[in-house]
Amino acid sequence: QVQLVESGGGLVQAGGSLRLSCAASGRTFSRGTMGWFRQAPGKEREFVAAIRGSGGSTYYADSVKGRFTISRDNDKNTVNLQMSSLKPEDTAVYYCAAKDGYVRWGRPNDYDYWGQGTQVTVSS
């Protein structure tokens, strides 16, 4: 079975930093795409960031560009999201997603596998 497990969520003050990690098992995504989405209460799931293959190609939502950095460790089959300059509006459940192939970056339906999510809360 393919599993994606997120970790690193928690409570942080505005302006602070937090690092999320997603470990995949059951399938390798070293040549595929891994990304992050988030969903706040009452809102639709929105794209955050994605990374392709060896890590040479990345894409970010405008709302997090310059503040978040996505990276991956193919030896560990893991994708990370370094979040800095956090804002209260970043508060959401963050989900890891993956596909062993190409995706249209910010389209959730293009991803085949999903984690259960990890809560990120940013206080003002």
C-alpha positions as CSV (number, residue, x, y, z in Angstrom):
1,Q,0.0,0.0,0.0
2,V,1.1,3.5,-0.7
3,Q,1.1,5.8,2.3
4,L,2.0,9.5,2.7
5,V,2.6,10.6,6.3
6,E,2.9,14.3,7.2
7,S,4.7,15.6,10.3
8,G,5.9,18.9,11.7
9,G,2.7,20.7,12.2
10,G,2.0,22.8,15.3
11,L,1.4,26.2,16.8
12,V,3.6,29.1,15.9
13,Q,3.4,32.9,16.3
14,A,3.1,35.2,13.3
15,G,6.5,35.8,11.7
16,G,7.8,32.5,12.9
17,S,8.9,29.4,11.0
18,L,7.8,25.8,10.8
19,R,9.1,22.9,8.8
20,L,6.7,20.2,7.5
21,S,7.8,16.8,6.3
22,C,6.0,14.1,4.3
23,A,7.4,10.5,4.1
24,A,6.2,8.2,1.4
25,S,6.2,4.4,1.6
26,G,5.1,1.6,-0.7
27,R,6.1,3.4,-3.9
28,T,9.0,5.6,-5.0
29,F,8.3,9.1,-6.3
30,S,11.9,9.9,-7.3
31,R,10.8,10.5,-10.9
32,G,7.4,11.8,-10.1
33,T,5.8,14.9,-8.5
34,M,5.2,15.6,-4.8
35,G,3.4,18.7,-3.5
36,W,1.6,20.4,-0.7
37,F,-2.0,21.6,-0.4
38,R,-3.8,23.2,2.5
39,Q,-7.4,23.6,3.6
40,A,-8.8,26.0,6.1
41,P,-12.3,25.7,7.7
42,G,-15.0,26.7,5.3
43,K,-12.6,27.0,2.3
44,E,-11.7,24.8,-0.6
45,R,-8.4,22.9,-0.7
46,E,-5.8,25.2,-2.3
47,F,-2.4,24.5,-3.8
48,V,0.7,25.5,-1.9
49,A,3.8,24.2,-3.6
50,A,5.1,21.3,-5.7
51,I,8.4,19.8,-6.8
52,R,9.3,17.6,-9.7
53,G,11.8,14.8,-10.1
54,S,15.3,15.5,-8.7
55,G,14.1,18.9,-7.4
56,G,15.1,21.0,-10.3
57,S,11.6,22.2,-11.1
58,T,9.4,23.8,-8.5
59,Y,6.1,25.8,-8.4
60,Y,4.6,27.9,-5.7
61,A,1.2,29.6,-5.1
62,D,1.5,33.3,-5.2
63,S,0.3,33.6,-1.6
64,V,3.4,31.7,-0.3
65,K,6.0,32.7,-2.9
66,G,9.1,34.0,-1.2
67,R,8.1,32.7,2.2
68,F,7.9,28.9,1.7
69,T,10.5,26.6,0.2
70,I,9.7,23.1,-1.0
71,S,12.5,20.5,-1.2
72,R,12.8,16.7,-1.5
73,D,15.2,13.9,-0.4
74,N,14.8,11.1,-2.9
75,D,17.0,8.8,-0.9
76,K,14.4,9.0,1.9
77,N,11.4,9.4,-0.5
78,T,10.5,12.5,1.4
79,V,9.3,16.0,0.6
80,N,9.6,19.0,2.9
81,L,8.1,22.4,3.2
82,Q,10.0,25.1,5.0
83,M,7.6,27.8,6.0
84,S,8.9,31.2,7.2
85,S,7.3,34.6,7.8
86,L,4.1,32.8,8.7
87,K,0.9,34.7,8.8
88,P,-2.4,33.9,10.6
89,E,-4.0,33.3,7.1
90,D,-1.5,30.4,6.7
91,T,-3.5,28.5,9.3
92,A,-4.9,25.3,7.8
93,V,-4.5,21.6,7.6
94,Y,-1.6,20.9,5.3
95,Y,-1.8,17.8,3.0
96,C,1.0,16.1,1.2
97,A,0.2,14.8,-2.3
98,A,2.1,12.7,-4.9
99,K,2.0,11.2,-8.3
100,D,4.4,9.0,-10.1
101,G,4.4,11.1,-13.2
102,Y,3.5,14.6,-14.5
103,V,0.8,16.8,-13.0
104,R,-0.7,20.2,-13.7
105,W,0.9,21.5,-10.6
106,G,-1.9,23.2,-8.7
107,R,-4.7,20.8,-9.7
108,P,-5.6,18.5,-6.8
109,N,-7.3,15.9,-9.1
110,D,-4.0,15.3,-10.9
111,Y,-2.4,13.8,-7.8
112,D,-3.0,10.1,-7.1
113,Y,-2.0,9.8,-3.4
114,W,-2.7,11.9,-0.4
115,G,-1.7,12.0,3.3
116,Q,-4.0,12.5,6.2
117,G,-2.9,16.1,6.9
118,T,-1.1,18.0,9.7
119,Q,-2.5,21.0,11.4
120,V,-0.6,24.3,11.2
121,T,-1.9,27.2,13.4
122,V,-0.4,30.6,13.3
123,S,-1.3,33.0,16.1
124,S,-1.3,36.8,15.9
